[in-house]
């Protein structure tokens, strides 16, 4: 499809997506793994940098040592004459020189770090620090994330939601892509949920077992927009004989977390898909049994549940149980071709809003005008199709764009078609974000409905092309699964 998202000025997009190579102003400060800590620190001080990259004689990355690591060593009274290899962080966060600045911001936010190593052709090219990004005004995300992590109360977290909305507004103004914006929002939401969980645990009895707070739906796919509600659950490990007792003790905490999230602006799920629901506070074995039932019994209700629960992602707590569940899910679904065929039929239910002669098929809305639903007829076909194909291919991804890329790499679909679907999905997501931004500025309720006549001629043309791509995906699924 290869179109520039409307609303992005070339200059703004270029500024936001500047390649990291342009931030590398000097040769990286690096040393060999045999260098002592004290010598490495001396070189860091002389160069005025906060990190030392460790690389071999061929400039292949081996690790990184930062001032944060030094403070920890000093506090422990460690021997600073030892080799840096013994104390460096191995396999540090790294990005290719062609990656954008926003990728560095997201990586820093996701891992809670202040330096990202930059490589070119697999070899060390430089280091980008938080300070480098600050000069570009790109650290707002990391800044806000840290304030969320340190929020002293749920009220403080609720107040921070206004900052999140202002940040997203700035990201859109500065040319960030829909993919990056939804990742930023998901990252901030993840940290908010984790902090809410921590604050609620401080006010509750100690849980009897470790548990994992999981997200379903758009949060599970890392595709959050401003219009969202809670889709969450709990996974815990316990012997079968103790499961009911553990659940009984966890439910009050889960309900308090749901209440606190609602206070922070995360709307309650109308269908009660929330961890405070006893049916969604389950042991790992119970979740595994439920998934097996959803796959084995192809009722309309189970297919709908599959479209929600099969995008699960760990947000807070041990990630291992959720990783095990996802692997079990992939293996189980790969062994049931009838289930996948039924999922394909279900993926045909939301048709792109195209009428005769390729015109838009609009419906009368509550305001008396004509509009279409960007989510149901536009985004959902891509989400459902990518989920189905990733289950067939045993692809352990939840994000739609990454699923489509992995599907193409696995040879399940033509790469050119998968690229076009990904472009169309991004455009529809961008239009949804723009719509939410407009409504938010006017103080009106957020909706996914859009009157296409509000768009300029180019955007209307690309919108039609995007819906045609959704229809193309559905046609290919119909052929693939003999529908």
C-alpha positions in Angstrom: 0.0 0.0 0.0 2.9 2.3 0.9 1.2 5.6 1.6 2.2 8.3 4.1 -0.3 8.6 6.9 -2.3 11.7 6.5 -1.7 14.3 9.1 2.0 13.7 9.2 4.0 16.6 7.9 7.2 15.4 6.3 9.4 17.6 8.5 7.6 16.5 11.7 7.8 12.8 10.8 11.4 13.1 9.9 12.2 14.8 13.2 10.5 12.2 15.3 11.8 9.2 13.3 15.3 10.5 13.0 17.7 7.5 12.6 20.0 6.9 15.6 23.0 7.2 13.3 22.5 11.0 13.3 22.8 11.1 17.1 26.2 9.5 17.1 28.5 12.5 17.4 31.8 10.7 18.2 33.5 7.4 18.4 32.0 5.2 21.2 34.0 4.9 24.4 34.7 1.2 24.6 37.1 -1.2 26.2 38.2 -4.8 26.1 36.6 -7.3 28.6 40.0 -7.7 30.3 40.1 -4.0 31.3 39.8 -3.4 35.1 36.8 -1.6 36.5 39.0 1.2 37.9 40.6 1.8 34.5 37.3 1.7 32.8 35.9 4.3 35.3 38.9 6.5 34.7 38.3 6.5 31.0 34.6 7.2 31.5 35.5 10.2 33.7 38.1 11.5 31.2 35.6 11.2 28.3 32.7 12.7 30.3 30.3 9.8 29.6 28.1 7.7 31.8 28.7 4.3 30.2 31.5 2.1 29.0 30.8 -0.4 26.2 32.7 -3.6 26.2 33.6 -5.1 22.8 36.1 -7.5 21.3 38.9 -6.6 18.9 36.4 -6.9 16.0 34.0 -4.3 17.6 31.4 -7.0 18.4 29.3 -6.1 21.4 29.9 -8.0 24.6 28.4 -5.9 27.4 28.0 -2.4 29.0 29.0 -0.9 32.3 27.3 2.3 33.6 27.6 4.7 36.5 24.6 2.9 38.0 26.6 -0.3 38.0 29.5 1.5 39.6 27.4 2.9 42.5 26.2 -0.6 43.2 29.8 -2.0 43.3 30.9 0.8 45.6 27.9 0.2 47.9 28.8 -3.5 48.1 32.5 -2.7 48.8 33.5 -4.7 45.7 37.0 -5.0 44.4 37.4 -2.4 41.6 40.6 -4.0 40.3 38.6 -7.0 38.9 38.0 -7.2 35.2 35.0 -5.4 33.8 33.8 -8.7 32.3 32.9 -9.9 35.8 30.5 -7.0 36.5 29.2 -5.7 33.1 25.7 -6.2 31.9 25.8 -8.9 29.2 23.6 -8.7 26.1 22.8 -5.0 26.6 19.9 -3.2 24.9 21.0 -2.5 21.3 19.4 -1.1 18.1 20.6 -0.8 14.6 21.9 2.6 13.4 18.9 2.8 11.1 16.4 2.5 13.9 14.5 5.6 14.8 14.8 7.7 18.0 11.4 6.7 19.1 12.5 3.1 19.1 15.3 4.1 21.5 12.8 5.9 23.7 10.5 2.9 23.8 13.3 0.5 24.6 14.5 2.7 27.4 11.0 2.9 28.8 10.3 -0.9 28.5 13.6 -1.9 30.1 14.0 1.0 32.5 17.5 1.9 31.2 19.3 5.1 30.3 21.6 4.0 27.5 21.1 2.1 24.2 24.0 0.7 22.3 23.9 1.5 18.5 25.3 -1.1 16.1 25.9 -1.1 12.3 26.3 -4.4 10.5 26.4 -6.1 13.9 29.4 -4.1 15.1 29.6 -1.3 17.7 28.8 2.2 16.2 28.0 4.3 19.3 25.8 4.8 22.3 22.7 6.9 22.6 21.9 8.2 26.1 18.8 9.7 27.7 20.7 13.0 27.6 21.1 12.7 23.8 17.3 12.2 23.5 16.6 15.0 25.9 18.1 17.4 23.5 15.5 16.3 20.9 12.7 16.5 23.5 12.1 12.7 23.1 12.4 11.7 26.8 8.9 12.7 27.8 7.8 9.0 27.7 10.6 7.8 30.0 10.1 10.9 32.2 6.4 10.2 32.6 6.9 6.5 33.1 9.3 7.1 36.0 6.8 9.5 37.6 4.1 6.8 37.3 6.4 4.2 38.9 7.0 6.6 41.8 3.4 7.8 42.2 2.6 7.8 46.0 -1.1 7.1 45.6 -3.9 6.0 43.2 -5.1 9.6 43.2 -1.7 10.7 41.9 -1.9 8.0 39.2 -5.3 9.3 38.2 -3.9 12.8 37.9 -1.1 11.5 35.7 -3.7 10.3 33.1 -4.1 13.9 31.9 -0.4 14.0 31.3 -0.6 10.9 29.2 -3.3 12.5 27.0 -1.2 15.6 26.5 1.8 13.5 25.7 -0.1 11.5 23.1 -1.3 14.8 21.6 2.3 16.0 21.3 3.4 12.7 19.7 0.7 13.0 17.1 1.6 16.7 16.4 5.3 15.7 16.0 4.6 13.0 13.5 4.8 9.8 15.5 3.3 6.8 13.7 0.2 5.0 14.9 2.3 2.0 15.7 4.6 4.0 17.9 1.8 5.9 19.6 -0.1 2.8 20.5 3.1 1.2 21.8 3.8 4.4 23.9 0.3 4.3 25.3 0.5 0.6 26.1 3.9 1.1 27.8 2.4 3.9 30.0 -0.7 1.8 30.7 1.4 -1.2 31.7 3.4 0.9 34.2 0.2 2.4 35.6 -1.3 -1.1 36.1 1.9 -2.3 37.7 1.9 0.6 40.1 -1.8 0.3 40.9 -1.2 -3.4 41.7 1.7 -2.5 44.0 -0.2 0.2 45.8 -3.2 -2.0 46.3 -1.0 -4.8 47.6 0.4 -2.5 50.2 -3.2 -2.0 51.6 -4.1 -5.7 51.6 -3.1 -8.9 53.3 -0.1 -10.7 51.8 -1.3 -12.9 48.9 -1.0 -16.6 49.6 0.9 -17.2 46.3 2.6 -15.2 43.6 0.2 -14.2 40.8 0.4 -12.7 37.4 -1.8 -9.9 36.3 -2.6 -10.4 32.6 -4.1 -8.3 29.9 -6.4 -9.4 27.1 -7.7 -7.6 24.0 -6.0 -4.5 22.7 -3.8 -4.1 25.8 -2.6 -7.7 25.3 -1.8 -6.8 21.7 0.0 -3.6 22.6 -2.5 -1.6 20.6 -4.1 0.7 23.1 -5.8 4.0 22.1 -7.6 6.5 24.3 -10.9 4.6 24.0 -10.4 1.5 26.1 -11.8 -0.5 28.9 -10.4 -3.1 31.3 -9.8 -6.6 29.9 -7.7 -8.4 32.6 -7.4 -11.5 34.6 -5.1 -13.3 37.1 -3.0 -16.4 36.7 -1.6 -18.2 39.7 0.1 -21.5 40.5 -1.3 -23.7 43.3 -2.0 -27.4 43.9 -5.5 -28.4 42.7 -6.6 -29.0 46.3 -5.7 -25.4 47.3 -7.0 -23.5 44.2 -10.4 -22.5 45.6 -8.9 -21.2 48.8 -6.2 -19.2 47.0 -8.8 -17.7 44.7 -11.0 -16.8 47.6 -8.0 -14.8 49.1 -7.0 -13.2 45.8 -10.4 -11.9 44.7 -10.7 -9.0 47.2 -7.3 -7.8 46.0 -8.2 -8.2 42.4 -11.5 -6.3 42.9 -9.6 -3.4 44.6 -7.2 -3.3 41.7 -10.1 -3.1 39.3 -11.7 -0.3 41.4 -8.4 1.6 41.4 -7.9 1.2 37.7 -11.5 2.5 37.1 -10.5 5.5 39.3 -7.5 6.1 37.0 -9.8 6.2 33.9 -9.7 2.6 32.8 -13.4 1.9 32.2 -14.9 -1.2 33.6 -15.5 -3.9 31.0 -19.3 -4.1 30.3 -18.9 -7.9 29.9 -17.1 -8.2 33.3 -13.9 -9.4 31.7 -11.9 -8.4 34.8 -9.7 -10.1 37.3 -12.2 -9.5 40.1 -14.6 -11.9 38.3 -14.1 -15.3 39.9 -14.2 -16.9 36.5 -11.1 -14.9 35.4 -9.0 -15.4 38.6 -7.8 -18.9 37.8 -4.8 -21.2 38.3 -2.6 -21.9 35.3 -4.1 -25.4 35.0 -7.6 -24.0 35.1 -6.7 -21.5 32.3 -5.1 -24.3 30.3 -8.3 -26.4 30.7 -10.4 -23.4 29.6 -8.4 -22.8 26.5 -8.6 -26.5 25.6 -12.4 -26.3 25.9 -12.6 -23.2 23.8 -10.6 -24.9 21.1 -12.4 -28.3 21.3 -16.0 -26.9 21.5 -16.6 -24.5 18.6 -19.7 -22.6 19.8 -20.2 -18.9 18.9 -19.6 -18.0 22.5 -16.3 -19.9 22.6 -15.1 -18.4 19.4 -15.9 -14.9 20.8 -14.0 -15.8 24.0 -11.1 -17.1 21.9 -10.8 -13.7 20.1 -10.5 -12.0 23.6 -8.4 -14.4 25.7 -6.0 -15.7 23.1 -4.2 -12.3 23.0 -3.1 -12.6 26.6 0.1 -10.9 27.9 1.7 -10.7 31.3 1.6 -7.2 32.8 2.8 -7.7 36.4 4.1 -10.7 38.2 5.9 -13.9 37.0 5.9 -14.1 33.3 6.6 -17.9 33.2 3.1 -19.2 33.8 1.7 -17.0 30.9 4.5 -18.1 28.6 3.7 -21.7 29.3 0.0 -21.0 28.7 0.8 -19.4 25.4 2.9 -22.4 24.2 0.1 -24.8 25.3 -2.4 -22.7 23.4 -0.3 -22.7 20.2 0.2 -26.4 20.3 -3.4 -27.1 21.0 -4.7 -24.9 18.2 -2.3 -26.2 15.7 -3.6 -29.7 16.3 -7.3 -28.7 15.6 -7.9 -27.7 12.0 -11.7 -27.6 12.5 -11.2 -24.9 15.2 -9.1 -22.8 12.9 -11.7 -23.1 10.2 -14.4 -22.0 12.6 -12.2 -19.0 13.6 -11.8 -18.1 9.9 -15.6 -18.2 9.5 -15.9 -16.0 12.6 -13.3 -13.6 11.1 -15.7 -13.0 8.2 -18.4 -11.6 10.4 -17.1 -8.0 10.5 -17.2 -6.9 6.8 -15.4 -3.7 5.7 -17.8 -0.9 5.1 -17.7 -0.7 1.4 -20.8 -0.5 -0.8 -21.6 -0.5 -4.4 -19.1 1.0 -6.8 -16.5 1.0 -4.0 -18.3 3.7 -2.1 -18.5 3.7 1.7 -21.3 1.8 3.4 -22.3 4.2 6.1 -25.0 3.8 8.7 -27.2 6.4 10.5 -25.7 7.2 13.9 -27.0 8.6 17.2 -26.5 12.2 16.0 -28.7 11.6 12.9 -25.8 11.7 10.5 -24.1 8.9 8.4 -20.9 7.3 9.7 -18.9 4.1 9.7 -17.1 2.2 12.5 -13.3 2.3 12.1 -12.8 -0.5 14.6 -15.5 -3.1 13.7 -15.3 -3.0 9.9 -11.7 -1.7 9.6 -9.3 -2.8 12.3 -11.1 -6.0 13.4 -10.6 -8.0 10.2 -6.9 -7.4 10.4 -6.7 -8.3 14.1 -8.8 -11.5 13.6 -6.9 -12.5 10.5 -3.5 -12.0 12.0 -4.5 -13.9 15.2 -5.8 -16.9 13.1 -2.7 -17.1 10.9 -0.3 -16.8 13.9 -2.1 -19.7 15.6 -1.8 -21.8 12.5 1.9 -21.0 12.2 2.6 -21.4 15.9 3.8 -17.8 16.1 4.1 -16.5 19.7 3.2 -12.9 19.0 0.2 -10.9 20.1 0.7 -7.6 18.3 -1.1 -7.4 14.9 1.7 -5.8 12.9 4.3 -8.1 14.3 2.0 -11.1 13.7 1.6 -10.1 10.0 5.3 -9.7 9.6 5.9 -13.1 11.2 3.2 -14.7 9.0 4.9 -13.4 5.9 8.3 -14.6 7.2 6.9 -18.1 7.9 5.6 -18.3 4.3 1.9 -18.5 5.3 1.0 -15.5 3.2 2.5 -13.5 0.4 5.0 -10.9 1.9 3.7 -8.1 -0.4 0.1 -8.7 0.7 1.1 -8.8 4.4 3.0 -5.5 4.0 -0.1 -3.9 2.4 -2.3 -5.2 5.2 0.1 -3.8 7.8 0.1 -0.4 6.1 -3.7 -0.4 5.9 -4.0 -1.4 9.5 -1.7 1.4 10.5 -3.7 4.0 8.5 -6.9 2.9 10.1 -5.4 3.0 13.5 -4.1 6.5 12.8 -7.5 7.7 11.7 -9.0 6.3 14.9 -6.4 8.2 17.0 -7.1 11.4 15.1 -10.8 10.9 15.7 -10.3 10.4 19.4 -8.0 13.4 19.5 -10.6 15.7 17.9 -13.4 14.5 20.3 -11.1 14.8 23.3 -10.3 18.4 22.5 -14.0 19.2 22.3 -14.7 17.4 25.5 -17.0 15.0 23.8 -17.4 11.2 24.4 -14.9 9.1 22.4 -16.2 7.0 19.7 -14.8 4.9 16.8 -17.4 6.2 14.4 -16.3 8.5 11.5 -18.2 10.3 8.8 -15.9 9.8 5.8 -17.1 13.1 4.3 -15.1 14.9 7.0 -11.9 13.7 5.4 -10.1 15.3 2.5 -10.1 13.6 -0.9 -6.7 12.0 -0.3 -7.6 10.5 3.0 -10.9 9.2 1.7 -9.0 7.5 -1.2 -6.6 5.9 1.3 -9.4 4.9 3.6 -11.2 3.1 0.8 -7.9 1.4 -0.2 -7.4 0.3 3.4 -10.9 -1.2 3.6 -10.2 -3.0 0.3 -7.1 -4.5 1.9 -9.2 -5.8 4.8 -11.6 -7.3 2.2 -8.6 -8.9 0.4 -7.4 -10.5 3.6 -10.9 -11.9 4.3 -11.0 -13.3 0.7 -7.7 -15.0 1.1 -8.8 -16.5 4.4 -12.0 -17.8 2.8 -9.9 -19.6 0.1 -7.3 -20.9 2.6 -9.9 -22.3 4.9 -12.3 -23.4 2.2 -15.2 -21.2 3.4 
